[in-house]
Amino acid sequence: MANPLRSEVFRLYKNLLYLGREYPKGGDYFRDRLRAAFARNKAVEDPEQIKALIARGEYVSTLSFDWSVRFEQLVFVQFL
């Protein structure tokens, strides 16, 4: 049976990928880093932990448009 949080994770990934198109080092660089960040937590199965990781990702997506701050937060939290 599919995890009900899968759609939320997918939505977050697509949202961050969309925001990353304007990243100063380029969209490809951002996409590679984003993919690696999600892959690091691929094996997480606890729903509460997944919800916490989603919350961190949503926080990163709402940060100011200062890309240096936003990307450092993304790398720091190493979510999903």
C-alpha positions in Angstrom: 0.0 0.0 0.0 1.3 3.4 -0.9 2.3 5.9 1.8 -0.3 8.6 2.1 2.5 11.2 2.6 4.0 10.3 -0.7 2.0 13.0 -2.5 3.1 15.6 0.0 6.7 14.7 -0.5 6.3 14.8 -4.3 4.5 18.2 -4.1 7.3 19.6 -1.9 10.0 18.3 -4.3 8.2 19.8 -7.3 7.8 23.1 -5.5 11.5 23.3 -4.5 12.5 22.3 -8.0 10.4 25.1 -9.4 11.9 27.6 -7.0 15.4 26.4 -7.9 15.1 27.5 -11.5 16.2 30.9 -10.5 19.1 29.7 -8.3 22.3 31.8 -9.1 24.5 28.8 -9.8 21.9 27.4 -12.3 18.9 25.2 -12.2 20.9 22.1 -13.0 23.2 22.6 -10.0 20.2 23.1 -7.8 18.3 20.1 -9.1 21.3 17.8 -8.5 21.7 19.1 -4.9 17.9 18.8 -4.3 17.9 15.2 -5.7 20.8 14.3 -3.4 19.0 15.9 -0.4 15.9 13.9 -1.0 17.9 10.7 -1.6 19.6 11.0 1.8 16.3 10.4 3.6 14.8 8.0 1.1 14.7 5.1 3.6 12.7 7.0 6.3 9.5 5.2 7.0 8.2 6.7 10.2 5.2 8.9 9.4 6.1 11.4 12.2 9.6 11.8 11.0 8.4 12.2 7.4 6.0 14.9 8.5 8.9 16.7 10.4 11.1 16.5 7.2 8.2 17.9 5.1 7.8 20.8 7.6 11.5 21.6 7.3 11.3 21.5 3.5 8.3 23.8 3.5 10.1 26.2 5.9 13.0 26.3 3.4 10.7 27.1 0.6 9.2 30.1 2.5 12.5 31.7 3.4 13.4 35.1 1.9 14.5 35.3 -1.7 18.1 35.6 -0.6 19.3 32.4 -2.3 22.5 32.1 -0.2 20.4 31.9 2.9 17.8 29.6 1.4 20.2 27.1 -0.1 22.4 27.0 3.1 19.2 26.1 5.0 18.3 23.4 2.5 21.7 21.8 2.8 21.8 22.3 6.6 18.5 20.5 7.3 19.3 17.7 4.8 15.7 16.9 4.5 14.0 14.2 2.5 
